[in-house]
Amino acid sequence: NISLRDGLITLSTVSEKSRGKVWDSEKGFYQTDLNFTSGIINTGHAFRLNYGKIEAKVKFSQIEGLTHAFWLAGEKATPHINIFKTSGKKGKEVEIGKITSTQGKLNNNSKLLPYLMLGNEFYIYSIEWSKDKIVWKINDIVVAEQSDNIPAEAMYINFSSHLKKEIDSTKLPATMQIDWVRCYSKA
């Protein structure tokens, strides 16, 4: 479900039978039959960044029930930073923000950017992350800022696609394409 062709990385979500693991909060991971497959790539074993600018030129299919995401994660479930995550009706909303936890309580500081028709064209999604603030941009236009509870640990980059629910298989395959990724640290 991951290919490299003509300088683009493509994550594909397809309708196909497969056997894999799913997560259940009571059972943990368990084996099950699946009707769809997708992909995730990350830099977990090769590259992590603590503060700086992270940007990527990306385009994706907009389909209700399918989530594409460009995000940062550390060693635990939190904190993580969503540079973008598609969501909402027909996949036309983009969620940006950070998820942290304090004393076991989950803090989801996210913002929906509604009714965006971002799929099917390349856009540059970025964050500028310092110890005091995170600034989210699309095509170098500021769309959000947060200055509270800023993560301080080094994180790795993730690109992923997954289904939130079973969808009409005639809408597939669906793709997320990554043209390039750039990371900058402050001197």
C-alpha positions as CSV (number, residue, x, y, z in Angstrom):
1,N,0.0,0.0,0.0
2,I,3.1,2.3,-0.1
3,S,4.8,3.1,-3.4
4,L,7.5,5.4,-4.7
5,R,7.0,6.5,-8.3
6,D,7.9,9.6,-10.2
7,G,9.3,11.2,-7.0
8,L,6.0,10.8,-5.1
9,I,5.3,8.6,-2.1
10,T,1.8,7.2,-2.4
11,L,-0.2,5.6,0.5
12,S,-3.1,3.7,-1.0
13,T,-6.3,2.5,0.8
14,V,-7.8,-0.4,-1.2
15,S,-10.6,-2.9,-0.9
16,E,-9.0,-6.3,-0.3
17,K,-9.3,-9.1,2.1
18,S,-6.5,-9.3,4.7
19,R,-5.8,-10.7,8.2
20,G,-4.4,-8.2,10.7
21,K,-4.4,-6.9,14.2
22,V,-6.8,-4.4,15.6
23,W,-6.9,-2.7,19.0
24,D,-9.5,-3.1,21.7
25,S,-9.2,-1.3,25.0
26,E,-10.2,-4.4,26.9
27,K,-8.6,-7.2,24.8
28,G,-5.5,-5.3,23.5
29,F,-4.4,-6.3,20.0
30,Y,-6.1,-9.3,18.5
31,Q,-6.2,-10.9,15.0
32,T,-9.2,-10.4,12.8
33,D,-10.3,-10.5,9.1
34,L,-10.2,-7.2,7.4
35,N,-11.9,-5.9,4.2
36,F,-9.5,-3.0,3.5
37,T,-5.8,-2.3,3.7
38,S,-3.9,1.0,3.9
39,G,-0.5,2.3,5.0
40,I,1.6,4.3,7.4
41,I,5.2,5.5,7.2
42,N,7.2,7.2,9.8
43,T,10.7,8.2,10.8
44,G,10.6,6.7,14.3
45,H,13.8,4.7,13.9
46,A,15.7,7.2,11.8
47,F,14.8,10.8,12.6
48,R,13.2,12.9,15.4
49,L,12.9,16.6,15.9
50,N,12.5,18.7,19.0
51,Y,11.3,22.2,17.9
52,G,11.8,23.6,14.4
53,K,9.8,23.8,11.2
54,I,8.3,20.7,9.6
55,E,6.5,21.0,6.3
56,A,5.4,18.7,3.5
57,K,3.7,19.1,0.1
58,V,0.8,16.7,0.1
59,K,-2.5,15.9,-1.7
60,F,-5.2,13.3,-0.8
61,S,-8.5,11.8,-1.8
62,Q,-11.4,13.3,0.1
63,I,-13.8,10.4,1.1
64,E,-16.1,10.3,4.1
65,G,-14.9,7.8,6.6
66,L,-11.3,7.8,5.4
67,T,-8.7,9.7,7.5
68,H,-5.4,10.9,6.1
69,A,-2.9,12.4,8.6
70,F,0.5,14.1,8.8
71,W,1.4,14.1,12.5
72,L,4.2,14.0,15.0
73,A,4.5,11.4,17.9
74,G,6.9,10.5,20.6
75,E,7.3,7.3,22.7
76,K,3.9,7.4,24.3
77,A,0.3,8.0,23.0
78,T,0.6,11.6,24.1
79,P,1.7,14.1,23.3
80,H,1.2,14.2,19.6
81,I,0.8,17.0,17.1
82,N,-1.6,16.8,14.2
83,I,-0.1,18.9,11.4
84,F,-3.3,17.9,9.6
85,K,-5.8,15.1,9.9
86,T,-8.8,14.9,7.6
87,S,-12.2,14.4,9.3
88,G,-15.8,15.4,9.1
89,K,-18.5,14.9,6.5
90,K,-17.2,13.7,3.2
91,G,-13.6,14.3,4.4
92,K,-13.9,18.0,3.8
93,E,-12.7,19.2,7.2
94,V,-9.1,19.3,8.3
95,E,-8.2,19.0,12.0
96,I,-5.1,20.6,13.4
97,G,-3.8,20.7,16.9
98,K,-2.1,18.9,19.7
99,I,-3.1,16.2,22.1
100,T,-1.5,16.1,25.5
101,S,-2.2,14.6,28.8
102,T,-2.0,15.9,32.4
103,Q,-2.2,13.6,35.3
104,G,-3.8,10.9,33.1
105,K,-6.4,13.3,31.7
106,L,-6.5,13.7,27.9
107,N,-6.3,17.3,26.6
108,N,-7.4,17.5,22.9
109,N,-6.5,21.1,21.8
110,S,-7.6,20.7,18.2
111,K,-9.3,23.0,15.7
112,L,-11.5,22.1,12.7
113,L,-10.9,24.0,9.6
114,P,-14.3,23.5,8.0
115,Y,-15.4,23.1,4.4
116,L,-11.9,23.0,2.9
117,M,-11.6,21.6,-0.5
118,L,-7.9,20.7,0.0
119,G,-7.9,17.2,-1.5
120,N,-7.0,16.5,-5.1
121,E,-4.5,19.3,-5.2
122,F,-1.1,19.7,-3.6
123,Y,-0.8,22.0,-0.6
124,I,2.1,22.7,1.7
125,Y,1.2,21.9,5.3
126,S,3.6,23.1,8.1
127,I,4.1,23.8,11.7
128,E,6.7,26.1,13.3
129,W,7.3,24.6,16.8
130,S,9.1,26.4,19.6
131,K,9.1,25.9,23.3
132,D,6.6,28.8,23.6
133,K,4.3,28.3,20.6
134,I,3.1,26.1,17.7
135,V,2.0,27.8,14.5
136,W,0.1,25.9,11.8
137,K,0.2,27.0,8.2
138,I,-1.3,26.0,4.9
139,N,0.6,27.3,1.9
140,D,2.4,29.7,4.2
141,I,-0.8,31.2,5.5
142,V,-1.3,31.0,9.3
143,V,-4.4,29.0,10.1
144,A,-3.9,28.5,13.9
145,E,-1.6,29.2,16.8
146,Q,-1.3,27.6,20.3
147,S,0.9,28.8,23.2
148,D,-0.2,26.6,26.1
149,N,1.0,23.2,27.2
150,I,3.6,22.9,24.3
151,P,5.2,19.5,24.0
152,A,8.9,19.5,24.8
153,E,10.0,16.0,23.7
154,A,11.6,15.0,20.4
155,M,9.0,13.5,18.0
156,Y,9.1,11.6,14.8
157,I,7.1,12.2,11.6
158,N,4.1,10.0,10.5
159,F,2.0,9.9,7.4
160,S,-1.0,7.6,7.6
161,S,-4.3,6.7,6.0
162,H,-7.0,4.6,7.7
163,L,-10.7,3.9,7.7
164,K,-12.8,5.1,10.6
165,K,-15.6,2.8,9.5
166,E,-16.5,0.4,6.6
167,I,-17.1,2.4,3.5
168,D,-18.5,1.8,0.0
169,S,-15.6,-0.1,-1.7
170,T,-16.5,1.5,-5.1
171,K,-15.0,4.7,-3.7
172,L,-11.6,3.0,-3.5
173,P,-8.7,3.1,-4.1
174,A,-8.0,6.3,-2.3
175,T,-4.6,7.9,-2.0
176,M,-2.4,10.3,-0.1
177,Q,0.6,11.5,-2.1
178,I,3.7,13.1,-0.6
179,D,5.9,15.1,-2.9
180,W,8.4,16.2,-0.4
181,V,9.1,16.7,3.4
182,R,11.4,19.3,4.9
183,C,12.6,19.8,8.4
184,Y,14.5,22.7,9.9
185,S,15.9,23.2,13.4
186,K,16.8,26.5,14.9
187,A,20.5,27.3,15.2
